[in-house]
Each structure stands twice: as structure tokens, then as C-alpha cells.
Amino acid sequence: MNSTQNAKAKHEEWKSTACMLCSIGCAIEVQVDGHHLTKIRGDKKAASSEGYICQKAARLDHYQNHSERLTKPLRKSSDGSFEEVEWDVVINEIAAKMLAIREAHGGHAFAYYGGGGQGNHLGGTYSASLNAALGTPYIYTALAQEKTGDFWVNGKLFGRQNCFAIEGMEHAEYAIVLGANPWDAHGVPKTRDVLKAFKKDPSRTMVVIDPRLTESAKMADIHLPVKPGKDAFLLSAIIAIILQEGLEDQAFIAQHANGYDVIKEQFGKVPVAKYIKIAGLDYETVHRVAVGFAQAKTATVRADLGIQQSLHSTLNSYLEKLLFLITGNFNKSGGNHLVPLFAPIIGHSKEPEEGGPVTRVTGMRGISKLFPPNILPLEINTDHPERLRALVVDSANPALSGADAEAYRQAFKKLELSVVIDVAFTETARLADYVLPASSQFEKTECTFFNFGFPTSYFHLRKPVVEPLGDTLPEPEIYRRLVVALGVIPDRFPKLESIAKLDRKFPGGRLFPLALAAALKANPGWMKYVPVILYATIGRALPEKMASAATLWGVCQFYAAKFSRQVAREGISGKGYKQGYALFNRALESDLPVPLATFDYSDTWKLMKTADKKVALAIDEMLSDLDQLAEEADADPAGNQAYPYILMAGERRSYNANQIFRTPDWRKTDKEGAMRIHPQDLTKLGLRDNDRAICRSQTSQIEVLLMEDDTVQIGMVTLPHGYGMLYSNSQGELLQNGPAVNELTSVTHCDPLSKTPYHKHVPVIIEPISA
């Protein structure tokens, strides 16, 4: 074979990796040419996804290669421009400034945002070492902008905030899709196949609750077009019908729940017909849904941001869970159930009175060991003596994705130090003092810890498929260098390194864990930095380019110790270290997703963290919110006359995604992120389809392209997320792609308990540009 044939064969070779655009992480195969992913297809060899792929995953080369990729560390000059600097220089400068701030103000002066964006969770595991060195408990993430109210409710119902419940749509006879459009948003394994299966089977029923006639709603048996922001009234009415008519599962409740009498009395007071009218729906259809869900053999609820970022967001999450709990559709096939987590993607926060951390300015408590991005600008942009003074952002872009972009811009001006670690020169990176370039997710070993498959949980350790671009580094190496520069651990661990290499040759032994335990006993201060110590020791003993997988060794040890019997069901026998090490090697040695463990539904009850393993149905704060909802029902329903339209910000569409897609050329349709608006509203405004207009909120205003669409309700408009990014065109001009929707949102327009922003209910006014 000559050199030309060799080159052709290399380009036509299929390499295994995965998509990282949603929580499912479907396995894919790619062909590469240099840095480009030239062909992408679903990987039929992967047992977890069986070749499934959506249209967005097929465009991933636009993430790997675009005009805003970073290739060198950057430092901001006094004139606001950026200059390239060497790694040693930038690491030492950042560490020196961190030490000075910590000395002057303490660890509470630091905050951290991110820690592994969508799909690059492995790199994020090493951020804990930096946060320990800085002494900060203040971790902000996009997850906390979306789900903390939901997590808080889980904590009250199931005992801890990291009890994680998922839906079982693939096995359900009856499914309610609530505030979600899975056809475009996915989030369920082989989503479109699942939706098609419901549509084709007359014995199964799918109900979609959404103000818009979404793509998923068009496939549903019943669509309930609830009025924007009125989900709590609708859900309360459905639950009240079930409880008032005695349709609840009494046997399940008696065996598995406490607090039934309290909620029975609470919902006995609900004026069902009145609440349904407030929700904008007819009684007969809602009643049919309530009875159908309660009487189905198996029923489940798929809920997402449509209710979790709308009015009454935490209450919505409580009501959604009550629906499947009182009908006995919990911890069984076809219902909602708890799922074991492979790695601790979230934790459990103690209440402040129990010693849990609170922020120094707003007094916000942590939820799931996270803090909500809505309060971050308020914690910085103030003269409070204990304000945040330094911020590290990793794999996140809060200046575009957080509520109130202007508040973030002003906050960054107030910071004494800001560092961004990212693949791209994002809007947040442009505000920072230092920008550290990370290798892309196809240039390094990576994974996702959204391993929610059931009964068998799969894990995919993705190997690099292209060479790193420029002078980039994987995040674990960036964190190691920062922690070493901060002086808390040495640069090398020669003895541990040699033992780790010996342990790889003789994996049946226990040399490394014994040596690590001895080193930590002799140096107890190192305990906080175990992730980077593993990277610097085990990492050096792993195959080339796989050092980042070192923390996975620890994850496998904990997982096998906790679920030894379930791991053994997948052919990995033994106990303790031996079983954990075998699980680690299984992931390490395969290019495909590997089975971690197989569970029974009886195992899910062991995941309950209440003292008696029963669900605590009555939550005092939520009962109070239900009383307030009743008062709201009696209030004047007049809307906001100054801002008469309700904007649903952050809609998911066929060609929008999270922040990893930077440039518009990846989109086949909707390149400008047009605003959906009802034809009658267009006529009322004297505007037409494809006209441009101004959308103004109480916070700011943006220009939008209008798209006539009768799937939205009158008085309602929608804009997608994933637009508004700055990019350079082929002529080097800096342009913006579509609407930056968070110019319109506000940090104060949010849930009072969780501070989750009300992105799905933003009052706005639409005006002709001439106005």
C-alpha cells in the first residue's frame, strides 16, 4: 500500500466517540482529516444508543472547528486588548494574585462557575482541588440556574437533594410530558423512537402540557395548551381531582409514604373548575387526563425547564412529583424512579442552621452544594466588605447564558481577578483578565456522568480522536499547574508515580491504594487535593493521552463498594479494591460505552435517604405556596399593560443547542433565531412575517426577526437559546449571530426559594423599529 492509499485508509477509518449536546450522550463514530470531523454517524455497536443520532450531532465539526477557537493563553492589557503569553508566566501570575486576594480577604472572596460543561465532566472533577486551595464553597453552575428548585424538592421528599428521579417513558402506558419538547430537546434515550412508539400504539397515551403546539405536542394524543405561567394551577387541579375522587393508590401510600392526610386536606380545598379556567383549559379534557393517569397500569411524568424556569417553579416541581407519587407510579417499571449516580454530579447542602454555607451579600443558602447564577452579579457588584472579588469560570459562558447580561458585564468590571478556562473565546472570556485555552472534547479523554440508563447503567470513556489544537491543555493539567503554583502540593510525587506504574503491571495487588493512604497520613493537608494527586501519579501510569482518566479510578472504587452486587451482575466479580479496579479497567480499555451495573426496581428503594425509607409527601414550604396560589387565584387577573406580551426565553429548536456551537454556519434552518409570534398579534402590531422589530423588557431591549407562527398563543412570543454569540467571519469582522436573549432577562425575576430565573415568563413589549 503506497502513501496515498495509507492516507486514504486513515481518513476512512471510523473512530468511536460520543455526542455531548444533551444529557444522553449518544455514541457516535467519526472519520477525521487533520482537525476536521469529516463524517459522523451513530455507532450501532454501542449497546446504550444502538446507532441512534439526531440532526444536531451530525454537525459537531462546527464545534471542533470555528473562528473563535483558542490556541494560546491570553492576558488582558491595560487598554482592554489581549496578548498571548506562555503557560508558565500566566499560571504564576494568576497564582500570585489568588494568594494575595486570599491573604487579604479570605476564601469567601472567591467563586467558581462551571466545572465541566455539557459532556466534559471528567475535566471538571479536578476543579475541586483548586476550590479547596482557594478555600471557597461558592460553586455556581448552569445546572443551578435550571434545576436547584427540583433538587430541593427531592431533598424534602426523598431525604437528600442528590436523590435523583427520572422518568420511564419507554415502558409507560401513560405519559405526561410537562414543560418539555423532547422531539427537539431530547433528554430521553432514543427520544424520537420513543415518541413514535407512543404515536403508533393505540393502547398507550401521551399527553403534552405546553403553551405552544410543539413538535412533540403534534404527536400527542392530548395537548393541553396551558396559559403561560399557569402550570401550578393546572397541576393542582389534576392532583385535586385524583384526591377528591379517591383515585389515589391507597395501598402504595400506606406502605411507602408519610403525610398523606395533610395533602389530602390541602387539595380537598382546591376549587378544581376555577383553577382549570385560570389555566385556560376546559374541565372535561383535564378531568379525562387526571383519571387516565390515575387509572393507567403504568404512568410517568417527563418534566423539564418549561415548568422549572417559569412562575412557581419550585412549586411546579413539587406538584409534578406528587402526581406520580400519589398514583403509586414510583420506583417501578413505567413510572418515575430514583436512579443510582455513577459519580456525585450534585451533593446535599445542609441548612444554614445546621452549618450549611450561605453567601455573604445576599444570604443565599446552597442547594445540592451549588449556588444559583442569578445571585452571582449581586454578590460581586456591591460595596459590601465581604463581596466576591475573584471568579474562575470553566466551560461556561454566564455573560451570555446567565440572566441579565448587562449585570454580568458590570460585575466583571468590579472583580479584582477573573480567569476563564475554555475552548472558545466566549463573551465571558472577553471580559476576563486571563483566558486559559483548553483542548476540545475530541482532543482529550473525556466523559459524561449523566449515566442514567436503567436497568443497566452504561459509561463511555471517550478517547481523543484528533490532535490538540495549538498550545492548548486539558483542564486537569491546567488545575494541576494552578494548585502546584499555589504551593499546596509538590510538582511531582516520585514514589507514588513508580508504585502506580507497578500497580498497572500487577493489577491484582493493592500497592497504590496502600501507598496513597500512607502518603495522605504523612501529609494530611494533601487530602483536599486527591484529584490532582491521582492525575499526577496514576495518570502518568495510564496509556498515552489518557492521564485525565485518573480520577475515574477513585469513582470506580466508590461505585463498586456501594453497588458491588449490581456490578457483579455485569460480570465483574470480587470485592472492594479488586472489583473497583476491574471496573476502571473495563472503562479504560473500551472505545465503546461499557455496562457498569444492572439494577432491579427493588434496588431503587434502597436509594431513599429518609430515615424510614418512606416519601415525605407534606412539605411545609410548598403547602404555604399552595395557600398563596389560592390567594393569587382570587386576585385581579389583569396583565401587565406596559409589557403586554409574555416571552418564553430559551426555546429549544431543531438547530439550536448549548454554548459549544459558536458560529451560525452549523444551522441548516432558523439561522437568526426568529421570534415566534401569532398572526393576530402581527396584524395588531401592523407588522408582517420576516419584519424586524424591537423586543423590550424592563431590563433592556434587542432587535428581533419576526416569524409568523400559529403554534404559539395570542399574547405569547418565543425566542431560542444558543444565539447571540460573537464570531469572526471570513473577512475578520466581528459579528453577532441572532438574539442575545439574556439582555432581556433579570436577576431579580426569579423563584424566591431557589432563585431559578423565570426565563419562560418574561413580560415584554414588541414595537416596530421606527418606534
TAURMO-V218936 format. One record per pair of residues at least 6 apart in sequence whose C-alpha atoms are under 7 Angstrom apart, sorted by the first residue. I is the first residue (numbers start at 1). J is the second residue. Records with the same first field share a line. If there is no record, write none. Layout:
# TAURMO-V218936
I: J ; J
This chain:
# TAURMO-V218936
11: 31 ; 32 ; 33
12: 31
13: 31
14: 29 ; 30 ; 31
15: 29 ; 30 ; 31 ; 465
16: 28 ; 29 ; 30 ; 591 ; 592
17: 27 ; 28 ; 29 ; 462 ; 463
18: 25 ; 26 ; 27 ; 28 ; 462
19: 25 ; 26 ; 27 ; 28 ; 57
20: 118 ; 119
21: 118 ; 657
22: 187
23: 187 ; 450
24: 187 ; 188 ; 189 ; 450
26: 49 ; 52 ; 53
27: 42 ; 43 ; 46 ; 49
28: 40 ; 41 ; 42 ; 43
29: 40 ; 41 ; 42 ; 43
30: 37 ; 39 ; 40 ; 41
31: 37 ; 38 ; 39 ; 40
32: 38
35: 466 ; 467
36: 61 ; 65
37: 61
40: 58
41: 58
42: 51 ; 52 ; 53
43: 50 ; 51
44: 50 ; 51
46: 592 ; 593
48: 458 ; 593
49: 190
52: 190
56: 655
59: 666
62: 661 ; 666
63: 660 ; 661
64: 440
66: 663
67: 727 ; 728
68: 424 ; 425 ; 727
69: 423 ; 424 ; 425
70: 423 ; 424 ; 425 ; 437
71: 437 ; 469 ; 470 ; 471 ; 472
72: 84 ; 437 ; 470 ; 471 ; 472
73: 84 ; 85 ; 86 ; 87 ; 435 ; 436 ; 437
74: 82 ; 83 ; 84 ; 85 ; 434 ; 435 ; 436
75: 82 ; 83 ; 84 ; 85 ; 433 ; 434 ; 435
76: 82 ; 83 ; 433 ; 434
77: 83
91: 481 ; 482
92: 485
95: 482 ; 485 ; 486
102: 134
107: 134 ; 135 ; 136
108: 136
109: 386 ; 387 ; 388 ; 389 ; 390
110: 136 ; 388 ; 389 ; 390 ; 391
111: 136 ; 138 ; 139 ; 388 ; 390 ; 391 ; 392
112: 138 ; 139 ; 140 ; 391 ; 392 ; 393
113: 139 ; 140 ; 141 ; 392 ; 393 ; 394
114: 140 ; 141 ; 393 ; 394 ; 395 ; 396
115: 124 ; 127 ; 394 ; 395
116: 122 ; 123 ; 124 ; 394 ; 395
117: 395 ; 396
119: 447 ; 448
120: 441 ; 446 ; 447 ; 448
121: 447 ; 448 ; 449
122: 446 ; 447
123: 475 ; 476 ; 548
126: 476 ; 479 ; 531 ; 532
127: 479
129: 528 ; 529 ; 531 ; 532
130: 479 ; 483
132: 528
133: 483 ; 488
138: 371
139: 370 ; 371
140: 370 ; 371 ; 372 ; 373
141: 373
144: 370 ; 371 ; 372 ; 373
145: 372 ; 373 ; 756 ; 757
146: 305 ; 308 ; 309 ; 756
147: 308
148: 367 ; 754
149: 313 ; 314 ; 754 ; 756
150: 314 ; 317
151: 161 ; 162 ; 368
152: 161 ; 367
153: 317 ; 318
154: 160 ; 161 ; 163
155: 161 ; 163
156: 616 ; 619
157: 615 ; 616 ; 617
158: 608 ; 609 ; 610 ; 615 ; 616
159: 608 ; 609 ; 610
160: 348 ; 609
161: 347 ; 348 ; 368
162: 346 ; 347 ; 348 ; 368
163: 338
164: 338 ; 339
165: 336 ; 337 ; 338 ; 339
166: 336 ; 337 ; 338 ; 339
167: 300 ; 301 ; 302 ; 335 ; 336 ; 337
168: 300 ; 333 ; 334 ; 335 ; 336
169: 175 ; 300 ; 334
170: 194
171: 333 ; 334
172: 298 ; 299 ; 300 ; 334 ; 335
173: 204 ; 205 ; 296 ; 297 ; 298 ; 299
174: 204 ; 205 ; 206 ; 293 ; 296 ; 298 ; 299 ; 300
175: 205 ; 206 ; 207 ; 299 ; 300 ; 301
176: 206 ; 207 ; 208 ; 300 ; 301 ; 302
177: 207 ; 208 ; 209 ; 301 ; 302 ; 303
178: 208 ; 209 ; 210 ; 302 ; 303 ; 304
179: 209 ; 210 ; 303 ; 304 ; 305 ; 306 ; 307
180: 303 ; 304 ; 305 ; 306
181: 214 ; 215 ; 216
182: 191 ; 216
183: 191 ; 192 ; 215 ; 216
184: 652 ; 653 ; 654
185: 652
198: 204 ; 205 ; 206
199: 219 ; 220
205: 221
206: 220 ; 221 ; 222
207: 220 ; 221 ; 222 ; 223
208: 217 ; 220 ; 222 ; 223 ; 224
209: 223 ; 224 ; 225 ; 226
210: 224 ; 225 ; 226
211: 225 ; 226 ; 227 ; 228 ; 712 ; 713
212: 225 ; 711 ; 712 ; 713
213: 711 ; 712
217: 223
226: 279 ; 280 ; 281
227: 279 ; 280
228: 761
229: 310 ; 311 ; 761
230: 279
231: 279 ; 307 ; 316
232: 312 ; 316
233: 275 ; 276 ; 279
234: 275 ; 276 ; 279
235: 319
236: 319
237: 270 ; 272 ; 275 ; 276
238: 286 ; 290
239: 323
240: 267 ; 268 ; 270 ; 272
241: 290
242: 248 ; 290 ; 291 ; 294
243: 264
244: 268
247: 294
248: 294 ; 326 ; 327
249: 326 ; 327 ; 328
252: 328
253: 326
256: 614 ; 615
257: 614 ; 615 ; 616 ; 617
258: 614 ; 615 ; 616 ; 617
259: 616 ; 617 ; 618
260: 617
262: 618
263: 618
273: 283
276: 282 ; 283
293: 299
294: 327
298: 329 ; 334 ; 335
299: 329 ; 334 ; 335
300: 324 ; 329 ; 334 ; 335 ; 336
301: 324 ; 336
306: 760
307: 313 ; 316
308: 314 ; 316 ; 317
309: 756 ; 757 ; 758 ; 759 ; 760
310: 758 ; 759 ; 760 ; 761
311: 758 ; 761
312: 751
313: 751
315: 622 ; 625
324: 330 ; 336
329: 335 ; 336
330: 336 ; 337
331: 337 ; 338 ; 601 ; 604 ; 605
332: 601
337: 604
338: 604 ; 607
339: 452 ; 604
341: 451
342: 449 ; 451 ; 559
343: 449 ; 555
345: 449
346: 368 ; 369
347: 368 ; 369
348: 367 ; 368 ; 369
349: 356 ; 366 ; 367 ; 368 ; 369
350: 356
352: 358 ; 365
357: 365 ; 366
358: 364 ; 365 ; 366
359: 365
360: 386 ; 387
361: 379 ; 384 ; 387
362: 379
372: 755 ; 756
373: 402
374: 403 ; 747 ; 755 ; 757
375: 747
377: 407 ; 408 ; 411
379: 387 ; 388
380: 387 ; 388 ; 389 ; 411 ; 414 ; 415
381: 410 ; 411 ; 414
389: 415 ; 416 ; 417
390: 415 ; 416 ; 417 ; 418
391: 417 ; 418 ; 419
392: 418 ; 419 ; 420
393: 419 ; 420 ; 421
394: 420 ; 421 ; 422
395: 421 ; 422
397: 426 ; 427 ; 428
398: 428
399: 405 ; 408 ; 409 ; 427 ; 428
400: 427 ; 740 ; 742
401: 742
402: 742
403: 742 ; 745 ; 746 ; 747
404: 742 ; 743 ; 744 ; 745 ; 746 ; 747
405: 742 ; 743
406: 743
412: 431
417: 433
418: 432 ; 433 ; 434
419: 432 ; 433 ; 434 ; 435
420: 429 ; 432 ; 434 ; 435 ; 436
421: 435 ; 436 ; 437 ; 438
422: 436 ; 437 ; 438
423: 437 ; 438 ; 439 ; 440
429: 435
437: 472 ; 473
438: 472 ; 473 ; 474 ; 475
439: 468 ; 469 ; 472 ; 473 ; 474
442: 464 ; 465 ; 466
443: 464 ; 465 ; 466 ; 467 ; 468
444: 463 ; 464 ; 474 ; 545
445: 462 ; 463 ; 464 ; 545 ; 546 ; 548 ; 549
446: 461 ; 462 ; 463
447: 460 ; 461 ; 462
451: 457 ; 458 ; 459
455: 598 ; 599 ; 600
456: 595 ; 597 ; 598 ; 599
457: 595 ; 596 ; 597 ; 598
458: 593 ; 594 ; 595 ; 596
459: 593 ; 594 ; 595 ; 596
460: 587 ; 592 ; 593 ; 594
461: 587 ; 588
462: 591
463: 591
476: 548
480: 532
483: 489
484: 490 ; 491
489: 526
492: 536
493: 537
496: 515 ; 516 ; 537
497: 537 ; 538 ; 540
499: 511 ; 512
500: 512 ; 537 ; 538 ; 541
501: 541
503: 509 ; 511 ; 512
504: 541
508: 578
520: 526 ; 527
531: 551
534: 550 ; 551
535: 547 ; 548 ; 550 ; 551
538: 550
539: 547 ; 548 ; 549 ; 550
540: 547
552: 584
553: 581 ; 584
556: 580 ; 583 ; 584
557: 577 ; 580 ; 581
560: 567 ; 576 ; 579 ; 580
561: 576
564: 575
566: 597 ; 598 ; 599
567: 596 ; 597 ; 598
569: 597 ; 598
570: 595 ; 596 ; 597 ; 598
572: 579 ; 582 ; 583
573: 579
587: 594
643: 763 ; 764 ; 765
644: 763 ; 764 ; 765
645: 715 ; 716 ; 717 ; 763 ; 764 ; 765
646: 715 ; 716 ; 717 ; 761 ; 762 ; 763 ; 764
647: 716 ; 717 ; 718 ; 760 ; 761 ; 762 ; 763 ; 764
648: 717 ; 718 ; 719 ; 759 ; 760 ; 761 ; 762
649: 718 ; 719 ; 720 ; 721 ; 741 ; 759 ; 760
650: 719 ; 720 ; 721
651: 718 ; 719 ; 720 ; 721
652: 720 ; 721
653: 720
655: 667 ; 668 ; 669
656: 721 ; 722
657: 722
658: 722
659: 722
662: 725 ; 727
663: 727
664: 671 ; 737
672: 737 ; 738
673: 719 ; 720 ; 723 ; 738 ; 739
674: 704 ; 705 ; 706 ; 707 ; 719
675: 704 ; 705 ; 706 ; 707 ; 717 ; 718 ; 719
676: 706 ; 707 ; 708 ; 709 ; 717 ; 718 ; 719
677: 706 ; 707 ; 708 ; 709 ; 712 ; 716 ; 717
678: 708 ; 709 ; 710 ; 712 ; 713 ; 714
679: 708 ; 709 ; 710
680: 714
681: 714 ; 715
682: 688
689: 706 ; 707 ; 708
690: 705 ; 706 ; 707
691: 705 ; 706
692: 703 ; 704 ; 705 ; 706 ; 769
693: 703 ; 704 ; 705 ; 766 ; 767 ; 768 ; 769
694: 701 ; 702 ; 703 ; 704 ; 766 ; 767 ; 768 ; 769
695: 701 ; 702 ; 703 ; 704 ; 764 ; 765 ; 766 ; 767
696: 702 ; 744 ; 764 ; 765 ; 766
697: 744 ; 763 ; 764 ; 765
699: 744 ; 745 ; 746
700: 743 ; 744
701: 743 ; 744
702: 739
704: 739
721: 741
723: 737 ; 738 ; 739 ; 740
724: 736 ; 737 ; 738 ; 739 ; 740
725: 736 ; 737
726: 734 ; 735 ; 736 ; 737
727: 734 ; 735 ; 736
728: 734 ; 735
745: 759 ; 762
747: 757
749: 757 ; 758
750: 756 ; 757 ; 758
751: 757
